[in-house]
Structure formats: structure tokens, C-alpha cells
Amino acid sequence: MESLYRTFQLQLEHTSTAFVRYLHDHIAWNSRLIAILGARGVGKTTLLLQHIKLHEKLDETLFIMADDFYFTTHRLFDLAYQFYSNGGKKLYIDEIHKYKGWSREVKNIYDQIPGLQVVYTGSSVLDLEKGGADLSRRKVEYKLPGLSFREYLNISQGWNLPAYSLNDILTGKVEFPFDKERPLKLFKEYIMYGYYPFFSDTEYLLRLRSVIAQMIESDIPVFADMNVASAVKLKKLLYVLAQSVPFKPNYAKLERDLEISRNTLPDYVTYLEKAGIINLLREKAQGLKLLEKVEKVYLNNTNMAYAISEETPDTGNLRETVFFSWMRVGYLVTSSPVSDFEIDGKTFEVGGKSKTTRQIKQVAEGYVVKDDTEYVFRNIIPLWMFGFIY
């Protein structure tokens, strides 16, 4: 166990608390079992270490990585029991899906060591957890997305800008330090390389390609027990989607072109969504249904478009992608019969500076979300302002 403590201390020493993600203050940290899910690279590890550094007693806390060599000869439950027996109270486990049979052992820890609190992180694809122990009644689950435009500004510019509610954004209450910078210039930067906390890396897009490759070639295949041939088809599917987004699903054509069976293709699409690679826009529910069929497929964020696409991404696609990426974090976003998106009965048409209100003229509450503009004018809202939603 000494080696685990040593690694923990080294990581803590190199963790900055200058900026802490928005999700931190929404987590009920006193819950007995907390799950923080999110795609690779969004900052789950840093969030845990920052919380420990700011709020925990180090003599009662242990942070471990589930793929540490220690676990080649030791069980997670045995470690937890030994840690608790020596006065430990809070166990933080990073990337827990890398420990085989993790859900069963976490259940045993929860049931048999009630005095020990457990917080773990994992790729969001694990929300599909198949088999093993059912933790749904025990865990409190949170999902961490990539950086919002507001968070990117606060990190890159050293500002302390607050988040705003949707109503505040629609009524033009977003305050921006116009005397220091212009939002459109910084928004263009964010669209290209501001979604992931490692945006300051000199080879940002190269690292992002590596993150995507790990999800496609390792995370999903291992989780779904895919053979090599299936993993190759999954990679081809992502390539096709990346060149076509926003993509209206034509499963019959995809099945034929990629030689993927009718039963398997929906699973592949679901894996890509849960891994944080694509977002699915669905139709508004009718009757007792929660969600209707998928209307469009988007990449998870605009940075991915620059990393994957062979050509410069289409500006119109980027606008829709970034709006959907932000708004789905706190709201149910569905397709609209008259515009691009619908949220809480409000309809949103996303476009550039030439976009008019004609399309939403007959709608009770409709808004034009316009790129290339700085200020609110009636029901025309600048796109960049929605980046302050979290």
C-alpha cells in the first residue's frame, strides 16, 4: 500500500487548484458512493485531486488509479478494508472501469464497510454497464462534460466570469469584459481548441486524435467484447459520421456500405454516444414515450470536427454542434418541426449573421441564435452567450 500512497502524494503535489470545474460545487460530496462519469480528457482525475487538496484530511484519504500495478496481485476490496482498518475514511478511485469486476467489489465495499466513503470516476460508456452488481440504488451519479466557453475564458484569460440561466441569456443579462477582449475572437479559438482542459498543449489536435483513437480502438472494444474486425468497422462508422455531420441516420445505407448487421449498428451508435464521441438529437416525445427516434447525429464537440475531418469543417455544422453540446448538459434538447432545436417549449434557429427571424415568425416563443454578433437584439441572441450556461 505504501506505493499507492507515494503515487497519490506525487499527483497531489502537481495538481493546481487555480481553477476548479463548475461541477465540483454541484456534487453532494458527503454521499457514501459517488460516480463521476465523463469522456476521456475532460478532467475527471483533476477534479478528484483538486477536491482532495482543498477539502480532505490527507491522513484519512487515499486516491488510487484502478490500473495501478498494485492490483495485479491485490484485490480492491482487500485494499479498501485494510485502508479503513487503519483509519481511512474516504477512498477515491480513478478510471475504475480498468479494474476487472469492479462493480461487484464496489458493491461489497458499500455493503460491508459502511464507514468508508467511495468516489470513483469512469468513462461514460460504462453507464451501459452490463452484468455485475447493480449500483443504481446505491450510487449518486454525475456527468462531467468538456469545458464551456465560460470555463475556457476563465482558464485562458484568468477571469472569474459567472454562469447564467437560460432565461438570463435570453434576456441579454450575460456580462462580458468588452473593455479587455472581444468575444467573437475568443469564441473562434474555443471552437477550434477550447473544449478540453489540455487546450494549452502545443500539439492539441494531435493529442485529441490520440484520445479519440483510445476510445475507438481500446475503451469501446474492450467494454463491448469486440473482435478486431468489429473494432475496424466501428472506426469506419465514426469516419463516415465525421464527414457527414449533422447526419440524418440512414441505417439501411450504413449497414450496406459498412457491412454492419442491422442488429449491431444501433449498438455501435450507442457506444459512440456513451463514450462521448457523438451526440444524438432525438424527436420530441409523443404520449408516454420518453424519446422518439434519432433525428440527427452530431459530433460531441467542435474540436473533434477539426481533429477528425479531412477538410475544414463546415461553419454551419459547427454552430449547431456547439449549441447542442452546451445546451444538452442541463436541458433536454429535441429536434423542432420548424427550426433546429427545441428546449422547454422554446424553439431555436441557429445561423450566421444573415439569418433572419422569418422561419420562426409564427412560433409562440422562438429565438434566432446568431453567430458573428456580439449583442442581444430582441429575440436574436449571440451564439457565444450560450457558452455561459455552465
ZICORBEL-V701339 format. One line per field, one symbol per residue. burial: # if it has 9 or more other ideal C-beta (glycine too) atoms within 8 Angstrom, else .. A space follows every 50 residues. Layout:
burial = ???
This chain:
burial = ...##.##..##..#.....####..#.....################## ###..#...#######.#.##....##.######...##########.#. .#########..#..###########.#...#..#.....##.####### #######...#..#.#.###...#........##.##.#########.#. ...##.###.##.###..###.##.#...##.##########..###.#. #..##..#.#...##.###################........####### #########...#...#############.#.####.######..##### ##..#.#..#..#..######.#..#...###########
